[in-house]
Amino acid sequence: MYRTHNCGELRQNNVNKEVTLSGWIQKIRNLGAMTFIDLRDRYGVTQLFFNKDTNPELQAEAEKLGREFVVQIKGKVIERSNKNSKMPTGDIEISVSNINILSKSEIPPFTIEDDTDGGEEIRLKYRYLDLRRAKVQKGIILRNKMAQEIRKYLLNKDFLEIETPFLIKSTPEGARDFVVPSRMSEGKFYALPQSPQVFKQLLMIGGYDKYFQLTKCFRDEDFRSDRQPEFTQIDCEMSFVERDDILNLFEGLAKHMFKEIKNIEFNEPFVRIAYDDAMNTYGSDRPDLRFDMRISNLTETVKGNNFNVFDGAKFIGGICAEGLSGYSRKQTDKLIKWVQRPQIGAKGLVFAKYNEDGTFKSSVDKFYSQEDLKKWADAMNAKAGDLMLLMSGEKNKTLLALGELRLEMGNRLELRNDNNFAPLWIVDFPLFEKDEETGQMHAVHHPFTSPKNDQFHLIDTNPEDIKAEAYDLVVNGNEIGGGSIRIHDTELQEKMFKILGFTEDEAKEQFGFLMNAFKYGAPPHGGVAFGFDRWVALFNGSESIRDVIAFPKNNAGRDIMIDAPSSIDNEQLKDLNLAVVKTKK
C-alpha cells in the first residue's frame, strides 16, 4: 500500500510505530549532518528526518529531492527533540528508512504555502498547484461540509432533491443569457439558466411540494469579487405556504449552519426589517447590523440658516462616528475626498466635532451657532467626543452614499469583526422600480413575484406603491439569499407581464408554457435561493468567492488555466451553421 497513515494524523502515542506515508515535499532543510523534509497531503504536514551518521546513502538520496516531488517513505515515528506547537504533528517526526520517488516535479512558479509569493493571476493559471495550499484546501473542504449539512437539514424536512435542465429556452431574468447554438435545429439556440425559476414552479404544479437542489446558474454579466459567470445556488421551493412558513423554515436552515459549521447558536428569531426602514436607517437593503451608527434625517433640523447647500437640498442626513472628534483637518479632508470618489458620487461632506469640553467645531461655523450644532447633536444622539458627518441631495442617492460612508466609518472604528455575525431578514420590498429615463417599470426581483395579499387592488391603478411578498437573508452586509411568494393566478400574472412592458404575444412566446400550466391547478407556492458560493466565502472569512471555488474564472470571466473561452474550428462552426464576423471596437 502507498500509505498506512496520512500526513496529519500521527501523534505522540504513535512513537516507535513503523509507518508508510505518501505526499508532496513542501520544504527541505539540509543542515549538513541532518536533513529535514516537510511532507504534505491534504490532511496536514509531517516532518521527515534523515541522519547522515546512521544512513549516509539515504541522506544522499534525500539531498536530490526537490519541492513538490511526490514520494513514498517508510520509517519509524520518533519524538521530536524540538517540538513545534504550531503543527498538529509537531511532537513527532519520522526517522526515514526508505524513500521511493513516485513523481518528480519542476520548480513550481510560486511557493505552495499560505503566505505565497504568487499573485492571483499566476495562481489561477496554475490552479492545480494553488489547490495544494492549505489555505485554499480549507475553503474547498468547508464547501463540501456545508453542502452536506444543507442536504441533511432539507432532507430531514421532507424536501426532494430534483435536477432541472441546463439547456433551456432564453427568458428575460435581469442579466444576459449565455446561449448555446443547436446543431440539430438550424438557427435556434438554447440558453443556460440564470436560475431554475420556472422549472421549480412547474415542479410545484406537478405536485412535488418540497423541492431543492444545489445547482449551477449562469449569467453573462460584468464580474467582481462576489460574481462569477457560473455560480452555485441552493434553490428551494414549497407549496401551500405563506411568507412566514418559508422564513421560519429557512431561518432554521441558517441557524443549523451557524451551529454545525461555526458553533454559534442563535436562540432568538432573526431581526426582520422592512425595505423602506432599512434604506432610511442604514442606507442599504443589506445592512450590516454588527454595529449601530444609524442614519438620522436632519432635513428640518438644519435648514433655514442661509447655508445654500442645505437650504436647496431635498434631503439632509447624517451619521455619528463615536469617539472621533479628535479627527484632524487632514483626516476630514481625506474623508471628503473619499465620498467624492465616483463609486460614492457625493458632492461633499459637512462635519461637526462634538468636543470633549462640550463645545462644537464644524466646517460650517459661519452659518451655524453652538446652539444650532447642539440641536444637530440632540437629533443624532451624539455625545461629547463624537464626530457628526452630514450629506445632502436627492434622497435616495444621499441615503446610498451615507450607507457607504457608514460602512467605511465602521471599518475605521474596527466595528466589523469577521468573527461576529448579525443575520436578519429584509422584507416588504417594492414590487416594481421605474426606469428614470424611459419610465418603464421593471420587476425588483422577477416577473413571478406576488404582490402582498392586501395590495392586489393596486395593480391597475398604483403599481408603484405595491409591496412584494419578497424577502432577503442578509448577514454582515452580504445578501446570502432571497426569494418570494409566487404568483399562481393566470389573470394576475398576465397583468404583471403587461405592466412590465410585455405584449400579449411576447408573454406567450417567452412564458406560454408556464401560463398554460397555471390553467391546470397551480397551488399557492413560494421559495428561496441562497448564493452558496457567497455563504461559504462568508463562513471561510474570504473577501472573494473565488477562494472557495475549485476552478474559478478571473475578473474578466476567463479560465486562464484552460484558456477559455476560446475559438472553435471552422468544421464546428459549419456544423452549427454559424459564421464569426469580427467587428471593430
MIFI-350079 format. One record per residue (C-alpha): residue in one letter; x, y, z. Coordinates in steps of 0.001 Angstrom, whole numbers, padded with zeros to 6 digits, always signed. Example, Ala and Ser with C-alpha at 12.3 -4.5 7.8 and 13.67 -1.06 7.14 Angstrom:
BEGIN
A+012300-004500+007800/S+013670-001060+007140/
//
This chain:
BEGIN
M+000000+000000+000000/Y+001095+003565-000640/R+000431+004704+002934/T-000592+003405+006322/H-001385+006891+007634/N-001936+010360+006217/C+000346+013307+006900/G-001896+014880+009507/E-002770+012074+011910/L+000382+010824+013647/R+000815+011868+017285/Q+002994+011093+020306/N+001060+007914+021040/N+002337+006576+017684/V+006018+006774+018755/N+008049+003649+017806/K+005457+002634+015210/E+006619+001702+011706/V+004629+003712+009150/T+004376+004418+005442/L+003478+007915+004239/S+002967+009403+000757/G+002671+013027-000261/W+004297+016129-001702/I+007550+017629-000468/Q+006872+021110+000854/K+010207+022132+002388/I+013752+020742+002565/R+016207+021885+005238/N+019714+020496+004807/L+021784+021051+007959/G+024816+019057+006862/A+024738+016045+009162/M+020935+016036+009130/T+018209+016749+006590/F+014611+017615+007490/I+011763+017437+004980/D+008140+018532+005416/L+005817+016044+003692/R+002336+017326+002863/D-001039+015945+001831/R-004498+017433+002282/Y-004655+016206+005877/G-001555+018022+007116/V+002238+018065+007269/T+004655+015600+008890/Q+008363+016212+009349/L+010792+013584+007990/F+014272+013094+009480/F+017386+011839+007669/N+020647+011239+009588/K+023958+011175+007717/D+025725+009303+010522/T+023290+006364+010582/N+022360+006208+006885/P+024570+008371+004641/E+023254+006798+001415/L+019661+007594+002283/Q+020510+011181+003162/A+022319+011490-000170/E+019087+010432-001868/A+017169+012984+000182/E+019503+015739-000973/K+018472+015039-004596/L+014797+015685-003875/G+013015+018926-004751/R+009886+020848-003797/E+006636+019205-004905/F+008242+015818-005645/V+005700+013089-004860/V+007359+010495-002626/Q+006556+007455-000545/I+008591+006972+002641/K+008850+004256+005255/G+010216+004770+008719/K+009694+004866+012476/V+007762+007504+014406/I+010072+009195+016922/E+009619+012016+019404/R+010944+015374+018272/S+013603+016990+020387/N+012459+020485+019336/K+008673+020266+019296/N+006577+022614+017135/S+003361+023603+018911/K+002054+025286+015740/M+001796+021928+013925/P-000733+019244+014956/T+002024+016695+014235/G+004676+018872+015867/D+005511+016451+018694/I+006817+013728+016356/E+008835+013138+013221/I+009626+010139+011027/S+013097+008616+011070/V+013118+007550+007423/S+014442+004098+006473/N+013316+004034+002816/I+012260+006574+000214/N+010609+005998-003149/I+010152+008809-005686/L+006689+008415-007217/S+006825+011531-009391/K+009348+014325-009938/S+008372+017985-010165/E+009727+021008-011943/I+010316+024067-009775/P+006783+025466-009204/P+006073+029020-010414/F+005196+030134-006866/T+005690+028840-003344/I+002912+026493-002339/E+002378+027839+001161/D-000245+030003+002850/D+001987+033079+002538/T+002699+032514-001137/D+004695+034783-003416/G+002285+034196-006308/G-000225+036835-007436/E-003807+035863-008199/E-003406+035644-011980/I-000425+033280-011811/R-002164+031182-009172/L-005292+030920-011328/K-003174+029890-014305/Y-001688+027091-012213/R-004803+026483-010151/Y-003979+022769-009779/L-000907+023890-007805/D-002774+026569-005864/L-005270+023892-004776/R-002462+022214-002816/R-002146+025177-000454/A-003675+024521+002962/K-005433+027904+002895/V-007229+027026-000338/Q-007964+023457+000758/K-009606+024821+003904/G-012192+026661+001792/I-012852+023725-000541/I-013244+021307+002383/L-015561+023777+004130/R-017625+023974+000942/N-018077+020206+000962/K-019075+020174+004631/M-021618+022951+004145/A-023172+021183+001143/Q-023636+018014+003187/E-025178+019894+006120/I-027604+021698+003819/R-028699+018408+002286/K-029014+016821+005728/Y-031271+019615+007002/L-033542+019771+003956/L-033869+016018+003501/N-034867+015814+007155/K-037661+018313+006362/D-039045+016036+003585/F-037543+018002+000680/L-036770+016159-002542/E-033550+016862-004429/I-034614+017150-008074/E-032433+018171-011021/T-033622+020693-013589/P-032188+021120-017122/F-029225+023269-018160/L-030220+023603-021840/I-033363+025721-021728/K-035259+028493-023503/S-033897+032030-023246/T-036120+034094-020947/P-035515+037603-019554/E-034427+037428-015909/G-032388+040593-015430/A-028985+039607-016832/R-027782+038430-020243/D-028137+034755-021021/F-025294+032542-022125/V-026579+030979-025345/V-025733+027617-026893/P-026301+027046-030638/S-028186+023913-031610/R-026708+021764-034397/M-029962+019870-034942/S-032189+022956-035104/E-030575+025372-037512/G-030608+028970-036351/K-032001+028033-032938/F-030326+028434-029563/Y-030544+027060-026080/A-029794+029289-023096/L-028042+028326-019895/P-030318+029026-016901/Q-029827+032151-014826/S-031806+030212-012237/P-034204+027232-012274/Q-037089+029633-011518/V-039760+028445-013968/F-038852+024773-013516/K-039241+024824-009769/Q-042630+026491-010200/L-043570+023750-012674/L-042479+021161-010096/M-044934+022719-007644/I-047683+022451-010258/G-046521+018852-010738/G-047229+018109-007079/Y-043686+017908-005661/D-044391+020238-002776/K-040855+020490-001327/Y-038013+020742-003835/F-034354+021685-003595/Q-031088+021337-005453/L-027548+022672-005294/T-027328+023765-008894/K-025171+025750-011269/C-026591+029012-012618/F-025173+031176-015401/R-025232+034931-016007/D-023375+036809-018718/E-022623+039985-016776/D-019677+042031-015557/F-017689+040325-012840/R-016353+041315-009446/S-015167+039537-006295/D-018594+038122-005435/R-019700+037328-009011/Q-018759+034582-011449/P-020259+033709-014859/E-021248+030378-013309/F-022172+030093-009656/T-023867+027635-007330/Q-027311+028243-005913/I-029187+026464-003128/D-032525+026511-004895/C-035700+025697-002944/E-039454+025839-003494/M-042511+024882-001400/S-046260+024583-001992/F-049158+025578+000255/V-047065+028085+002181/E-047210+031728+003201/R-044267+034033+003682/D-043717+033245+007363/D-043712+029489+006688/I-040742+029972+004372/L-038907+032454+006576/N-039228+030232+009640/L-038078+027074+007857/F-035071+028641+006166/E-034155+030652+009225/G-033942+027199+010778/L-031532+026187+007996/A-029356+029255+008653/K-029301+028559+012394/H-028416+024923+011695/M-025491+026035+009531/F-024233+028520+012115/K-024348+025811+014799/E-022796+022983+012783/I-020191+024988+010891/K-019301+027909+013183/N-020501+026526+016538/I-022614+029666+017027/E-026135+029374+018410/F-028889+031877+017676/N-031695+031276+020146/E-033716+034372+019285/P-035578+034940+015991/F-033668+036856+013345/V-034468+040559+013127/R-036920+041452+010349/I-036670+044922+008807/A-038904+046393+006118/Y-037068+047544+002992/D-038076+051207+003451/D-036883+051197+007064/A-033570+049597+006073/M-032937+052249+003423/N-033906+055150+005692/T-031950+053845+008678/Y-028867+052231+007139/G-028772+053450+003526/S-028775+049877+002271/D-031127+046964+001624/R-028419+044673+003020/P-027413+046479+006230/D-024539+045369+008416/L-026013+045183+011933/R-022765+044311+013692/F-022726+047984+014667/D-025413+050634+015084/M-024495+054080+013639/R-027945+054789+012212/I-028727+057492+009681/S-030609+060485+011099/N-032967+062554+008978/L-031852+066125+009645/T-033726+067842+006814/E-035896+070018+009040/T-033272+070422+011767/V-030551+072071+009674/K-032480+074147+007130/G-033071+077875+007422/N-029580+079188+008276/N-028751+080605+004823/F-026428+077722+004011/N-027467+077209+000389/V-026150+073644+000147/F-028616+072549+002834/D-031436+075008+002145/G-031653+073858-001506/A-031439+070160-000746/K-034399+067773-000791/F-032852+065645+001940/I-030132+066038+004563/G-028967+063046+006574/G-026151+062296+008939/I-024320+059639+010908/C-022458+059899+014188/A-018982+058314+014455/E-018381+057609+018101/G-015169+058910+019653/L-013731+060534+016521/S-013990+064217+017469/G-010186+064261+017507/Y-010051+063839+013727/S-007545+066318+012280/R-008237+068664+009377/K-006079+066393+007210/Q-008216+063385+008148/T-011517+065146+007457/D-010176+066407+004116/K-009303+062831+003153/L-012797+061745+004178/I-014320+064423+001953/K-012248+063174-000986/W-013335+059620-000158/V-017053+060431-000510/Q-016374+062351-003738/R-014987+059246-005474/P-017095+058033-008463/Q-018088+054905-006500/I-019831+057105-003908/G-020687+060115-006061/A-021239+062671-003298/K-020509+066338-003915/G-019168+066886-000439/L-019405+066298+003281/V-020170+068546+006227/F-018674+067635+009596/A-019157+068805+013146/K-016952+067769+016070/Y-018578+067462+019478/N-015558+068251+021609/E-014903+066647+024982/D-015451+070006+026699/G-018989+070233+025268/T-018201+072800+022563/F-018560+072266+018829/K-016287+072833+015855/S-017752+072387+012372/S-016927+073037+008740/V-019938+075389+008591/D-019377+077529+011705/K-020032+080594+009539/F-023703+079605+009299/Y-024432+077650+012497/S-024065+078718+016118/Q-023104+076492+019027/E-026813+076267+019890/D-027616+075152+016346/L-024932+072458+016434/K-026256+071242+019800/K-029608+070666+018061/W-027773+068545+015483/A-026202+066529+018281/D-029529+066007+020015/A-031169+064872+016777/M-028330+062384+016169/N-027987+061228+019798/A-024363+062374+019685/K-022294+062839+022825/A-019064+064604+023681/G-016174+063060+021758/D-018217+062135+018686/L-017878+063238+015061/M-021060+064144+013150/L-020992+063686+009365/L-023735+065157+007147/M-024586+064805+003450/S-027348+066316+001324/G-029042+065982-002037/E-031689+063826-003671/K-032976+061445-001013/N-032229+058009-002465/K-028750+058906-003711/T-027898+060605-000415/L-029072+057599+001609/L-026962+055261-000526/A-023916+057497-000083/L-024488+057685+003676/G-024808+053909+003725/E-021359+053568+002126/L-019932+056175+004498/R-021430+054275+007436/L-019607+051085+006377/E-016336+052986+005937/M-016585+054509+009408/G-017456+051075+010775/N-014199+049812+009265/R-012198+052709+010680/L-013642+052115+014138/E-012996+048343+013761/L-016662+047555+014384/R-016939+044926+011618/N-015355+041906+013263/D-015343+038886+010923/N-015921+036587+013909/N-019231+038266+014754/F-022393+037579+012769/A-025620+039584+012574/P-028233+037827+010401/L-031539+039480+009511/W-034396+039338+007023/I-035274+042269+004758/V-038984+042120+003881/D-041632+044172+002057/F-039550+045117-000980/P-041166+047253-003685/L-042708+045084-006391/F-041632+047449-009197/E-038987+050059-009881/K-039299+052672-012635/D-036546+053444-015125/E-035907+057177-014690/E-035105+057699-018370/T-037759+055584-020091/G-040455+055436-017431/Q-040683+051669-017994/M-041493+049522-014983/H-039115+046688-014041/A-039574+043896-011536/V-037361+044418-008481/H-036952+040645-008166/H-038514+038804-011132/P-041852+038760-013015/F-043276+035906-010932/T-043130+037673-007544/S-046513+038118-005892/P-047792+041428-004543/K-048764+041455-000882/N-052235+039987-000469/D-053831+043225+000696/Q-052429+045202-002262/F-053703+043208-005255/H-056209+046001-005926/L-053406+048496-006647/I-052122+046550-009658/D-054317+048508-012097/T-054098+051963-010511/N-050942+052457-008405/P-048452+049697-009218/E-045513+051809-007949/D-046981+051706-004432/I-047220+047915-004262/K-045017+045983-001865/A-043928+042479-002775/E-044096+039259-000810/A-040329+039140-001205/Y-037528+038698+001303/D-033733+038564+001529/L-031499+036939+004130/V-028636+039297+004964/V-025569+038540+007083/N-022925+041176+007892/G-023862+043322+004919/N-023940+040390+002492/E-027084+039239+000725/I-026890+035493+001297/G-030167+034664-000410/G-033628+035788-001290/G-036984+034686-002576/S-040681+035400-002702/I-044183+034068-002719/R-045008+033460-006398/I-047999+034454-008468/H-050121+031373-009146/D-053125+033085-010715/T-053220+033408-014528/E-055023+036757-014586/L-052635+038372-012090/Q-049611+037021-013934/E-050909+038444-017224/K-051322+041869-015589/M-047779+041630-014238/F-046396+040955-017715/K-048403+043872-019138/I-047018+046339-016559/L-043505+045104-017308/G-043972+046002-020969/F-044626+042568-022471/T-047132+042443-025299/E-049559+039531-025190/D-047609+037791-027951/E-044257+038373-026222/A-045551+036986-022941/K-046919+033947-024753/E-043647+033462-026648/Q-041497+033720-023532/F-043673+032134-020855/G-046594+030476-022631/F-045714+027057-021192/L-045909+028412-017625/M-049137+030302-018225/N-050630+027174-019765/A-049585+025159-016715/F-051428+027615-014452/K-054680+026550-016152/Y-054418+023057-014676/G-054447+023811-010972/A-051475+025707-009578/P-051035+025575-005784/P-050002+028638-003785/H-046230+028404-003652/G-043036+030272-002878/G-039372+029715-002421/V-035908+030978-001775/A-032470+030697-003328/F-029213+031118-001461/G-025881+032044-003026/F-023899+029010-001943/D-020504+030419-003008/R-021133+033635-001080/W-022283+031770+002024/V-019180+029561+002004/A-016933+032603+001480/L-018575+034350+004449/F-018031+031382+006754/N-014486+030983+005416/G-013635+034631+006114/S-012884+035244+002419/E-013470+038514+000601/S-013816+036777-002779/I-015919+033768-003736/R-013034+032698-005978/D-011307+031487-002820/V-013923+028781-002271/I-014498+027629-005879/A-012215+024850-007113/F-011747+026250-010635/P-012915+029883-010756/K-012736+032427-013564/N-010725+035649-013297/N-012132+039198-013225/A-012604+039143-016997/G-014616+035922-016863/R-011770+033844-018319/D-010439+030497-017192/I-006773+031244-017817/M-005766+027726-016803/I-007534+026024-019724/D-007720+029189-021872/A-011485+029535-022066/P-013444+030961-023740/S-011596+030057-026930/S-012177+029904-030668/I-013663+026818-032318/D-012562+025447-035660/N-014352+026021-038965/E-015788+022496-039055/Q-017550+023049-035760/L-018876+026387-036991/K-020091+024718-040182/D-021908+022001-038197/L-023682+024735-036261/N-024434+026828-039366/L-022580+029752-037802/A-020022+032244-039023/V-017844+034527-036907/V-017978+038161-038020/K-015309+040375-036480/T-016354+043963-035792/K-014248+046981-034958/K-014445+048039-031317/
//
